[in-house]
Amino acid sequence: MAWDVEGTKRRIHEAAAAEFAAHGPDGTTIDRIAKRARVNRERVYNYFGDKSNLFSAVIRSELDKIADAVPLVITCTADVGEFAGRTFDYQRAHPGLARLVLWEGLSDTGRVPDEIARTKLYTAKAEAIAAAQQAGLIDDTIDPAHLIFLVIALSSYWSAAPQIARMLSGSDAQDGAEAARRRAAVVHAARQIAAPRTT
């Protein structure tokens, strides 16, 4: 019987994403990933290299997924709010992403292994903001990179710090009505941040 290489890689990736999100890169072991993926540890090393390379591959893949699922296209001021709302939705559906990013930040040494490639994901968003600013669609008093960072943070921190959100609101993200209120607040705040300034 032929070995399902792609299926095995997918299982390893999914297991690693879950383990890294739960325990971080330092608290995760290759043995636990292999057990969860139902493969021997040598397969993990053969396909992904060491744990650091695997963590880098997982977080890059997860960031590629959100970039594909939530593109930033700005044709009017309201589009920034809609981007924020869709980012909020994605993060709510995939809470492990925020945890992965936070774990990476906690162990940041000033550079991630694939920083050049990863930077392109964010540069494209900053360029979309800059183009919208030049077209007069959104506020041009905030640096484009800073503006998109603010919008991403606004959209993502609900998933990154659910305990704070719960303590402030008295509800958690499983409450559909509360989730809708949070999303509406995110969209409104992003629109306010991006709204062109009037003199």
N, C-alpha and C positions, 0 to 999 in steps of 0.2 A: 504494500500500500504506500502510495506517495506521501511524503511529509508535507503538511499544509504550512509552508513557511509564512505566508502572509497572515493566515489565521493565528499562528503562534505569536508572531510579532504583535498582532492586534491585542491578543490576550495579555501579553507582557506589558504592552503600553497601558492598557486599561487598569491592570493590577497596579502598575507603578504609579499611575495618576492617583488612584485611590489611596495607596499607602503614603505617597509623598504629601498629599493634601492632609491626611490625618496626622502624620507624624513628622513631617518635614524631612529634608534631605539627611540630616544628621541622625534622626531617630528611626529612619527606615533602613531595613537590611535587604540585601539581594536575596537571602534565603526566604524572607517573608514574601517578597514579590514573586519569587519562583513558585512558592507554595500556592499563593493565591491564583497565579496564572496556570497552575497545574503543569509545570514544566520543570526540568532540572535546572539548577543554577547556571550550568555551562551554556545553556541556550541563551540565557539573559546576557552573559558576557559575550558570546559569539555574535549576537545580533546588535547589541547596543554598547559594548565596551564596559567601562567601569560605572559605578553608581553616579558619579558626577556627570558623565556623558549622557546617561539615561535620564537624569533629572532635567538636563538641558534640553534633550529631545522631547520630553514630555511637556515642559512648559512652552517650548516653541510651538509644538503642535496645537496645544490648547489656545494659545494666543492667535495662531493662524485661523483656528475655527471661529473665534469671535470676530476676527477681522473680516472673514468671509460672510458670516451671518449678519453682521451689523456694519455695513459700509457707511462711510460718511460722505454724503452728497448734499451740498447746500445750494438750493435755488431760491430760498427765501429765509427770513429770520427764523421762522418757526421750525425749520429743518434741524436746527441745533437742538431744540427741545425734543424733537422726535428721535434724534439720534440718542439723546440721553435716556429717553424712555425705553427705547429698544435695547440699549446697553443694560439698563436696570432689569428688564425682562430676562435677558440672556443670563445675567449674573444670578438672578433669582432661580432660574432653571438649572444653573450649573454652579452651585456655591463652592465647589472645589477649586474653581479658577482663582477666586479671590484669595483663598488659603494658600495656593501655590505661589502666587505673586508675593504675598506677605512672608512666606517662608524664605523665598529668594531674597527679599529685602533684608530680612534678619541676618542673613549670612553674607550680605554684600561686601565684597572686597574692593569695590571701585570699578569692577568690570565683570561682565558675565561672558561665558565662553563664546557665545555667538552674538555678541553685542552689535557688531556691524550690521549683520543681517536683521537682527531684531529692531535696531534703530530705524531701519527703513519703514517698518510698520507704523511707527509713530511719526516719522518725518512726513509721510504721505498725508496723515491727518492734519498735521500742522500746516502743510502746504494748501490743503483744502480750506482751512480756516483763513490763511493769508489771502487766498484768491477771493473768498467771500468778503473779506475786509476791503480789499481793493475795489470790489464791485459795489461797495456801500451797503451790502446786505446785513452786516453785523458790526458790532462795536470794533473800532480800530484803535482804541486806546490801550488795549491789553495785548501784549506780545502773543503771537499765534500759538507758540508752544505752551505758553502759560495758560492761555484760554482753553485749549483742548485738554490740558492736564486737569484743570479745574472741573471741566465737564465730566471727564472720566472718573475723577475722584467722587464727585457728587453722585454719580450713577452707581458706583461700585461699593462705596463704604457701607451701605446697608448690608451687603453680604459679607464684607470683610469684618465687620464688628456687630454681629447680630445681637450680642448681649446688650450693647449700648442702645441699639434701636429698640429692643424689647423693654429696657428699663425706662426709656424716654416715652414710648408710646403706650406701654402697658399691654402690648400684643406682640405676637411674633409673626414671621413672614408666612406662616401657614394660614393665617386669618386672611381670607380673600378680600374682605372690605378694607382691612388695614393695608394690605399690599397695594390695593388700588389707590388709597390715599397717599402712600409713600411715592408711588409712581407719578401721581399728579403733581406732588410737590417737587419732584425731581424735574419734570418737564417744565413746570412754571419757573423754577429757579434758573434752569439752563437758558430758557428764553430771556429771562431778565438779565442774566449775565451777558448774553450775546446781543441784546437789543442795541441798535445804533444810538449813540448819545445825541440828544438834542440840545442846542444851546439857546 
